[in-house]
Amino acid sequence: MPIRKTPLITDYYYHIFNRSVAKVPIYTGKRDFSRAMDVLNYYRFSNLPLPYSQLKKKSKAKREEIMARVEKEGEKLLEIACFCLMPNHFHLLVKQKQDKGIADFIRKFQDSYAKFFNIKYKRSGPLFESRFNALLVETDDQILHLSRYIHLNPYTSFIIKEKEKLLEYSWFSLPEYLDKKEGFCETDIILGKFKSSKDYLDFIFNRADYQRSLGEIKHLLSE
């Protein structure tokens, strides 16, 4: 991975995103998306007892035992506030908890998923672009608006046609914010700014069509 000129600072939030080589689809079905989410969850921690590929081979009971121990005793490389997995890229809003925590996490996540994908689809070579993008998020307002941007990605990209059906998308963290699903995100930094999860959903919907229109303009300009 190329050396980053600007260091990533511990206890600061960043918008992390990367895409596949040549924008090829990298999550082509439920099993692929589920695998990526499991890997995101697992590699949040440092000093793990074994690689995820070996953990996956254990019985369900053994996996649950190991994960319970990791979550209780493990030290976090970072905290994930929200995320979205799209067919050929991903977005994360994270807070670094250890020096080089983001870089270590991204390396492990991308390497682990790429090995799984290459074996499954009988391909070789890199799957993700070599350098991930990292943008510093400095204020609470930026955190709120970025979380909305990330959670609206499936609608902006027309994967979900109607904003009211946004929760039909399974591969992002919004259901955690609405108490629809347990997950691994640290939601307090965002939900703490709202009276209820419904208010947060209204906050997202209020910008949905505007964000989609900007996405269409960006797409036209890139053609």
Legacy VTK file of the C-alpha trace (Angstrom):
# vtk DataFile Version 3.0
C-alpha trace
ASCII
DATASET POLYDATA
POINTS 223 float
0.000 0.000 0.000
1.533 3.389 -0.967
2.845 5.606 1.829
0.332 8.264 2.891
1.751 11.793 3.055
-0.728 12.960 5.696
-0.796 10.678 8.756
-4.098 9.417 10.122
-4.458 10.718 13.673
-5.720 8.655 16.593
-9.056 9.745 18.127
-10.106 11.616 14.975
-12.899 10.676 12.585
-12.322 9.938 8.893
-14.386 9.175 5.832
-12.739 6.105 4.328
-13.669 4.866 0.879
-12.231 2.734 -1.857
-13.404 0.988 -4.989
-12.545 -2.057 -7.018
-9.955 -2.153 -9.760
-11.586 -0.953 -13.001
-14.859 -0.511 -11.049
-15.737 -4.191 -11.500
-18.445 -5.631 -9.209
-16.921 -7.113 -6.069
-20.081 -8.060 -4.191
-22.235 -10.083 -6.552
-24.674 -11.732 -4.185
-25.824 -12.190 -0.602
-22.938 -14.448 0.348
-20.357 -11.911 -0.865
-21.967 -9.003 0.979
-22.367 -11.080 4.148
-18.733 -12.136 4.013
-17.575 -8.533 3.646
-19.679 -7.410 6.604
-18.342 -10.225 8.775
-14.786 -9.276 7.853
-15.471 -5.603 8.659
-16.715 -6.646 12.067
-13.839 -8.998 12.815
-10.890 -6.852 11.822
-11.962 -3.866 13.921
-9.831 -5.491 16.599
-6.073 -5.957 16.976
-4.245 -9.043 18.274
-6.831 -11.438 16.906
-6.337 -15.144 17.690
-6.527 -16.287 14.051
-7.319 -14.975 10.548
-10.971 -14.710 9.609
-10.605 -17.428 6.964
-9.681 -19.878 9.749
-12.385 -18.592 12.079
-14.947 -19.248 9.348
-14.006 -22.930 9.312
-14.886 -23.373 12.985
-18.283 -24.585 14.166
-20.922 -21.935 14.781
-20.636 -22.431 18.537
-16.850 -22.062 18.439
-17.081 -18.937 16.258
-19.519 -17.356 18.681
-17.255 -18.233 21.615
-14.212 -16.669 19.934
-16.115 -13.537 18.889
-17.528 -13.066 22.385
-14.011 -13.217 23.799
-12.667 -10.829 21.162
-15.434 -8.295 21.791
-14.905 -8.505 25.565
-11.108 -8.494 25.704
-9.893 -7.193 22.337
-8.501 -3.733 21.703
-10.065 -1.836 18.821
-8.050 -0.538 15.901
-10.961 1.784 15.177
-14.631 2.399 15.829
-17.041 2.232 12.908
-19.792 4.860 13.162
-21.510 3.879 9.910
-20.810 2.104 6.627
-22.248 1.183 3.261
-21.138 -1.601 0.936
-21.953 -0.854 -2.699
-21.510 -3.246 -5.639
-18.038 -1.921 -6.568
-16.975 0.261 -3.622
-17.429 0.927 0.078
-17.815 3.888 2.435
-16.906 3.992 6.123
-17.081 6.664 8.804
-14.540 5.619 11.418
-12.657 6.889 14.452
-9.063 5.686 14.745
-8.313 4.181 18.174
-4.686 3.090 17.727
-1.763 4.521 15.791
-1.944 3.144 12.244
-5.272 1.561 13.206
-7.108 2.613 10.038
-4.323 1.496 7.719
-4.009 -1.883 9.485
-7.767 -2.401 9.394
-8.132 -1.546 5.708
-5.204 -3.753 4.756
-6.633 -6.727 6.644
-10.182 -6.151 5.405
-9.201 -5.777 1.752
-6.678 -8.638 1.788
-9.081 -11.023 3.521
-12.003 -10.249 1.248
-9.874 -10.283 -1.913
-8.543 -13.764 -1.089
-12.089 -15.025 -0.545
-13.308 -13.406 -3.776
-10.384 -14.603 -5.897
-10.758 -18.190 -4.733
-14.524 -18.187 -5.230
-14.418 -16.670 -8.718
-11.124 -18.242 -9.841
-9.343 -14.955 -10.476
-5.995 -13.527 -9.396
-4.458 -10.157 -8.711
-5.577 -7.081 -6.754
-9.281 -6.536 -6.186
-9.224 -3.021 -4.715
-7.385 0.096 -5.835
-4.020 0.234 -4.104
-4.609 3.404 -2.111
-7.776 4.005 -0.131
-9.136 7.520 0.313
-9.231 9.103 3.768
-10.819 12.492 4.488
-10.612 14.078 7.927
-14.019 14.824 9.511
-13.536 17.690 11.958
-16.926 18.809 13.301
-20.127 17.244 14.609
-22.044 18.769 11.700
-19.688 17.114 9.227
-20.162 13.779 10.992
-23.950 14.088 10.753
-23.989 15.081 7.086
-21.453 12.420 6.160
-23.516 9.725 7.874
-26.491 10.864 5.797
-24.438 10.809 2.608
-23.223 7.280 3.347
-26.670 5.949 4.234
-28.210 7.490 1.107
-25.742 5.821 -1.267
-28.098 3.003 -2.360
-30.791 5.579 -3.200
-28.389 8.041 -4.843
-27.145 5.239 -7.094
-30.698 4.083 -8.002
-30.152 0.641 -6.489
-33.133 1.574 -4.332
-35.666 3.405 -6.483
-37.792 5.027 -3.747
-36.365 6.612 -0.619
-39.172 5.131 1.486
-37.805 1.692 0.584
-34.235 2.491 1.587
-34.332 -0.071 4.377
-34.811 -2.817 1.800
-31.077 -2.493 1.235
-29.317 -4.868 3.600
-25.655 -3.972 3.274
-25.276 -0.810 5.302
-25.602 0.365 8.880
-28.895 2.286 8.729
-30.958 -0.603 10.208
-28.766 -0.392 13.322
-29.766 3.250 13.736
-33.452 2.399 13.579
-33.301 -0.593 15.959
-34.102 -2.938 13.080
-30.957 -5.052 13.429
-28.093 -5.646 15.843
-24.689 -4.673 14.531
-21.219 -3.444 15.332
-21.422 0.314 14.764
-20.888 2.983 17.415
-24.072 4.976 16.819
-24.114 7.328 19.821
-22.027 10.082 18.195
-24.807 10.512 15.623
-28.022 9.405 17.334
-27.107 11.523 20.347
-27.918 14.585 18.229
-31.533 13.484 17.665
-34.527 12.988 19.931
-35.347 9.655 18.326
-34.277 7.307 15.561
-37.317 8.500 13.578
-35.924 12.044 13.678
-32.667 10.711 12.264
-34.531 8.956 9.451
-36.378 12.193 8.681
-33.002 13.963 8.592
-31.849 11.463 5.957
-34.999 11.657 3.842
-35.015 15.457 3.858
-31.863 15.488 1.729
-32.440 12.375 -0.331
-33.691 13.856 -3.596
-31.147 16.668 -3.537
-28.289 14.193 -3.065
-29.627 12.030 -5.894
-29.748 15.041 -8.221
-26.127 15.859 -7.403
-25.215 12.236 -8.081
-26.839 12.406 -11.514
-24.934 15.593 -12.378
-21.651 14.040 -11.238
-22.343 10.974 -13.377
-23.065 13.089 -16.471
-19.896 15.133 -15.996
-17.771 11.982 -15.748
-19.073 10.482 -19.003
LINES 1 224
223 0 1 2 3 4 5 6 7 8 9 10 11 12 13 14 15 16 17 18 19 20 21 22 23 24 25 26 27 28 29 30 31 32 33 34 35 36 37 38 39 40 41 42 43 44 45 46 47 48 49 50 51 52 53 54 55 56 57 58 59 60 61 62 63 64 65 66 67 68 69 70 71 72 73 74 75 76 77 78 79 80 81 82 83 84 85 86 87 88 89 90 91 92 93 94 95 96 97 98 99 100 101 102 103 104 105 106 107 108 109 110 111 112 113 114 115 116 117 118 119 120 121 122 123 124 125 126 127 128 129 130 131 132 133 134 135 136 137 138 139 140 141 142 143 144 145 146 147 148 149 150 151 152 153 154 155 156 157 158 159 160 161 162 163 164 165 166 167 168 169 170 171 172 173 174 175 176 177 178 179 180 181 182 183 184 185 186 187 188 189 190 191 192 193 194 195 196 197 198 199 200 201 202 203 204 205 206 207 208 209 210 211 212 213 214 215 216 217 218 219 220 221 222
